[in-house]
Amino acid sequence: MFSIGNDELERLKDLEADTVCPNCGEKHPVSYGKAKQPDGSWVETTTIAFVKCPETGHTYLVGIDGKRLDNNKEK
């Protein structure tokens, strides 16, 4: 389970286009989730952000609401 408060989010840094992977410590491009619109289409949203690590092939949560989570292994 994961939880984070609004006050905690406000203190985090803005998420960049590439960020450090929580698994391997290398920078990977950030991908975003999609939200379904009332007309049935899907639009990218900054609500949830993730990276896919080529080392493991797994996806890791790295951001919420455009803010970078402090769960990386920055070298």
N, C-alpha and C positions, 0 to 999 in steps of 0.2 A: 504494500500500500504506500502511496505517496501523498503527502499533503504539504501545502505551502500557503501562508497567509498573504493578504494584500500588502501588509507592511513589509514583509520579506521581499516580495516582488519589486516593490518600489526601490529598494536598496540595490538590486542587481544591475549589472551593466547591460547595455543594449546588445542584442544578438547581431553578429556580423554575418556576411555571406558564407564564410568558412569559419569553422570553430574546432577546437581541440576535442578529439574523441575521448570519451570516458574510459574506453577500453585500451587503446594502444598509445594514446598521447599524441598522435599525428593530427594535422588539420585535414578535415573533410568538408565538402560542400554541405550546406544546410538544406534540408527539404522541409516542406510544410504540409500540414494536414489540409483537408478540404472540407468545406461546409456545404451542405445541400441547401439550395435556394428554393423559395416557394414554387418557382416554375419548373423545378426538377433538375436544373443544371447544378454543377459543382464549381465552387470558387475557392482558390487557395486562401488560407487564413493564417495569421500569425499566432493563433490560439495555442497551437502545439507545433513544436519544431523538433526535428530529429536528424541524426546522421546515420549512414549505413557504413559500417566498418568493413573494408575489403579483407581485412585479416581474418575475421570470423564470419562475415556475411550477415551478422546480426544488426538490428536497428537499435539505436540508443537515444533516449529522450535528452535533449540538450537545451530546450527553451520553452517558455510559456509566455504568451502575450508579448512577444517581441523581446523578452528579457532572457539573458543567458544564465542557465542554472550553473551553480558552482559545483558541478559533479565531474569536472574533467581532470585529466592527468597531465596538466600543462607541464611541458619540459622546460 
